[in-house]
Amino acid sequence: MLLVAVRPAHAWWIENHVLGDEARVQIERSGKAVVEHRMILKTNGSVRLKTYELRGIDRDASPLPNSYVVPMRSGIAGSLDSAIPLSLELEYPKPRKGESGQPLAVLKIKVDDRKGLRRGTYLFVLRYRTDLRARGAITRDGAMVRVQWDGPVFDDGFDNARVTFQLPAAPTPPRAVQETVPEDDRSLSASFLSEVRRGTEHDELELLRTYVSKAEPISWAVRVDQRALDPLPPEEAASAEPSMPQGAVFAVKGRPPKWLAAAGGGLFLFYLLLVWLKAREVKRNAAQARATLPPAIGLPTPLRALGAAGALVGGVALQLLFDQPMWGAGAVVLACLLAAHGAARLNPTGSMRGPGRWLSVTEGEALGRLPRPRGAWLDVSTRAGKVLLFLLLSAVGVATWWVSTRSFTEALLVGFDSVALLAIFGTGTLKSLPPDMAVEPARFLRKLVRRLRKKKGMADLRLVPRIRIPQGEVDPDELRLMVVPRIPLRGFTAIEVGVTYALGVGARVAMPEVLLRVVAGSACDQAVAALSTHGRISPGRKPDERVIAISPRVPTVRSTMEITAALAIRVMDHAAPRQRPDRQQSAPVRTGSQPKSGEEREPQAA
């Protein structure tokens, strides 16, 4: 005990290290704020920790009650069973000799425990109130307001310093102010990472500094909507930065870089060229299909191209350089309408056809592999169009990533603006034009044939593709599928499945129709009399022929198959004997044998 009592002064030591700090600044509309620090401190030594000093606190800080310290393990678990109250006291040190400027304010933290804190890692929760407006930390910045808060200075360097600003909700989300660093500084510590969380009552902007050096003062700054705070007094507004002159609709967010003008001009020329090339491509393809495909807004091509390019560039500028995302989105929508095309219309002369004759062909000839659509680069229905659209969307993705380093909200707007490309590639496509009726129905009929052959009881059906050749020509103009049961009723002519197409914006829809051809007054006509109410009755190709046309309510392959199978079962002659030879008829006949006298030879079927 004598040795302990006479221990030298240097034997009593304590060492403290700050491992991290997370601050939360809750700003009111009046400009006053409540600051909460969650500081992680590691203490070690032969003496227990009873006091700690935090330098660089706001000089007008007013400590609030309910500050405490807990072991780090309890803090992670959210338990306050072992919490110890803290007493906060603000001190203003006197300047030393030879020092210029005012020394930093010091927040003295006292542990309200007689024994103090033994060695270990602890979480300190400190709360105080400050007035940012009174200290001049809230200033006008163009059309927005700049809020600046200086964090404390720590004696240790640590990773991931985090500050969350909570502000009243406003139409424009808060955003971080990018720190200006030397060009030769490429470290992550010289940059802030931001994340915005919107709410009905409050907006939150979380800033993350990847590394804080020893004794480095950090100034955290955000730009918020001026409607989130009370208006600045007249004397503050007069001394603030000059705003846009009266008569200007929007105020520019700072001074934009010079290269933005070149980027805007390049975007204008690029989109103008896309709209003009798309108009030429659509006109050429529509002429080949004997149709017209008008634009969504009926203006001449030069005016549409100029208007679409100008609206797109103006919309992007309103979103990125001005605080008007709604006006910018409206301009982008206008650009899409000017660049898009509507639904195709058939030419009256091209839709009329003369008489012709029907010929049966093989499935391989009619339902074989169809050629891919070609001849359109600005068309998402072609392979070349898909590749080009993918490359352009990849470029938009790179631009979105670059803008996200500045603002996550603006990056989302850039991504949404890519809809201007979809207006070009997704409308006026080859699939929105009238198809070749001798080729395109094969896509639908091929699936129908496959389903009919798989359906139970339909193995005996004869499925024959038929093409129509106009009189005086060699190329067919229509393709149908003829379905014939093995033994039909008397008066049955044929079951035909045809396909027409409804034209829309950017695509066409196959509309199948099943035609039942019977002789009027025959047994087959009487058997299907009940089906006449479900279809449309019209005269056939012959004077005594009647046609019942039935369209499925849902134009799918399955619905068409069910209707075709039901009609085939209805027109079958179930009373006709099956041509299956019995055992006596199936006995082999010897070669050269003659029938007995009095017996008649049975006639053979032709």
C-alpha angles and dihedrals in degrees: 000000000000090000091052093048094053096044110142121253095251090062090069106077141154131188126196128189127185109223099180147339133209118188130192119199113195106195121197126207090256092060096253117127141194113220121202122188123197101192124182112213129182116202128190135168146083093286125067119241114252104154137026131182124217114197127206099038120154108280093227094048115145110198116231127210127252096059112148146163127226134176111272092244092056091044092056091049091048094238122144097184092109096038118137120203120243131212117215125203127176117220132185111209119213117248116261124235113280094016119123123208133023118307120241120267115251127217108209112209117201123191109225093219125098093218096045127207121317123215116302144081118299139183115227117200111196127179132187140152128241138174110231095180094053091051092051094249092130114070137158116265109185109291092347138057125250118220116193128188125180115216126215124274116246127203091222134055119236142167131258108017107192133196126180119199115204113197136169113274116269136173092253116056119235118256138194124258109234114237117238110232133172116275092241092056109094099159122126090229089073093063139068126223115210137195126185125210117189124206140171094252105017139028120210128203116190117200123194126195108198095212137008119202125219113285091356116152112220123202112201115201134178134181115225137178110273088228090066091069136041114274117272117255116260093253091054092047091051093052094043125096114293113262131211115298120261113279094041112122097207135023120229116241098237126307110319119223118263094241091063090075090055091046091050092049091049091050090049094052093043096052092042089055092048093052093046094048091046091053091052092047093050092048092052095047093045091053090053090051092048092240142103124239109194123197121255090250112038102231131126115273096251092052092045092050094048093045095047094048093046093047092049095049091044092050093050090048092051090052100044104029100029131046094240109102093159093056089045092052090050091053091050090051089052089052090052092051092050092049098042129089129219133222121311123248127205119239110245092230093049095050095058118088134181132223121305145164132251122232130188117233135180123268092244092057098044105028101033128118112315123221119255118250111260141169099068124096096174094052124100091206092069128070093238090050092052092052093048093047090050091053093049093048089049089055089050089051091054090049090049091052091050093050090047089066086065102035131352092208093054089048089057090052091052090051092050091050089066086083085087087073092050090055088061101038097036101049130056091030128158089251091061092059125085107276131227100270091207093057113022098059088063089078090061099036093050090060090045092054091050093052095045092054091050094050116101115256095015098095093105095056119117111224112194124173113220130196130200119225115194117231112272095014136092102208119081121236102195140032126204138168119235117207119196125176120223097250111017128185121266111277096031115137108171148309111234128189115203131177129215126180133230111213120222141162107299098350147033130231125222112235109193124200130191117215122198114196117197138159111257114253095011128127090260090052091053092048093056097039091108090057093058091086091058096055147035118271121213137157118271136225092279128054094246096041125104126194126207111196117198122184121194116242090228110042097224133128092245095053091048091049092052092051092047093048092048092052091047091053091047095053095045117112099233092175094061113103118250111247095235114136117231125228095271093049091045093057111115118255117222118240114259096012116141126215118254121257113274093026121110123217113240113240115248121232116255 
